[in-house]
């Protein structure tokens, strides 16, 4: 049985819950400091160490996402979720903690660094790099050989060159 603990359970956390199921996870729970339907708060993550194998952070703010990754790293495996409809080149590199939604394309020799959020329909073109903790919105395009700096948000439908 594959198990995952989602850190952050606002609107995006619910989307990630469904994505985790699409990726074959059987046991899915979430921690959040404000959501009433979360299992517990993020600060109590350690008490679930023996109950879950993997974790993912579903928090949009890059600084907050990084803080949670740094706090929880080592307790659970920082996993990557890639929707089955995404097309990922065999030469592309997707680092741990990334969330790749439906119909994303990551082309030849592209690199998506740690804990990036790549929303539905986005295209990461060949030889480009999306630095850690960045967010590429729905149907956005990162052009060939582009460099998206760490913590950047590429807006929905934007063409980033």
N, C-alpha and C positions, 0 to 999 in steps of 0.2 A: 504494500500500500504506500502510495506517495502522499506525503503530508507537507503542508506549507502554512506558515503564519504570515499574514499580511499586516504590515505596520502602516497604520493609517486606514481609516474606514469611513471616510466621507464619501462624496459622490464618486470620486475616482476609485476609491477602495472597493466599492461595489462592482464597478466595471472590472477591476483586476480579479475579484473573486470569480466572476464568470470566465474570464480569460484563463485563470488557473485550472478551472474544471475542463475547459477546452484543451488544455495542455496535459490532461491526464491525471491531475491531482484528485485523490479520493477524499482526503481529510483536509479541510480548509477552514481556518478560523482567522479572526482579525483582532488586533489590538488598536485602541484609539483612546486619546485622552478626553474626547468629548462625545463620541457616538454612544448612544444608549444601547444599540444592538451589537456592540463589540464585546468580545469575550472578557476583556480586562483593559487596563491602561498600558501604554507602551513601557512605562517605568517598571512594570511587573513582568517583563519578558522572560527573565531568568527562570521563573518557576515553571515555565513550559518547555524547558530545555530537553527533557526526556520524552516529550509528547509530539514534537514536530522536528522534521529533518531540515527543511529549507525555510528561508524567509525572503521576502521582497518588500520594498518600501514604496507605498502608493501615496506619496505626498508630493504635491506639485512644486512647492517652493524649494529651490535648489539648496539653500543653506539648511533648511529644516530636514530635507532628505539626507544630506550629507551627515548631519548630526546624528540622526537615527542609525544610519549605516555604521558610523564609527562606534556608536554605543553598543550595538547588537553584534557586530562582527566578531566571530570567534565562538559565539554561543550556538549559532545555527549556520548552515551553509547559505551564503548569499547566492541565490539562484537567478536565472534569467528566464523570462517567460516570452516565448515566441509563438504567436498564433499560427495554427496549421496552414492558414491561407497566405501567410507572408512568404515572400520569395527572397531568399538570402543566398547570395553568390557563395560558391565554395571557397573563394579566395577572400571573402569579407571576414572581418573580425568583429565579434560582438562580445564585449566584456561582461563580467558578472553584474547582476543587479539591474540589467536593462529590461524594459517592458516594451515589447514589439507587438503592436495591435494588428487587427486584420488588414489584409491587402497592402501591407507595407512592402516596399522593394528596397533591398540593400544591394547595390551593384558591386561589380568587380573591384577588389582591393580597397573597398571602403572600410572605415574603422568607426565603430560606435563604442565609445569608452564607457567606463563604469557608471551604472545607475542612471542611464538616460531614459527618457520617456519618448517613444516614437509612436505617435497617434495614427489612427486608421488612414490608409491611403497615402501616407507620406512616401517620398522617394529620396533615398540617399544615393546620389549618383557616384559613378566610379572615381576611385582615388581621392575621395573626400574623407574628412575626419570630423566627427562630432565629439567634442571633448566631454569629459565627465560631467554629470549632473545637469546636462542640457535637456531641452524639451523641444521636440519638433512636432508642430501641430498637424491636425488633420489636413490631408491633401497638400501639404507644404512640400517644396522641392529644395533639396540641398544640391546645388550645382556641382558639376565635375570639378575635382581638385580644390573644392572649397574647404575652409577651416572654420568650423563653428566653435567659438571660444567657450571655455568652461562656464557652466551655469547660464548659458544663453537660452532665451526662448525664441524660437522661430515660429511666428504666428501662423494660424490656420491659413492655408492657401497662399502663403508667402513664398517667393522664390529667393532663396539665400544664395548669393554668389561669392 
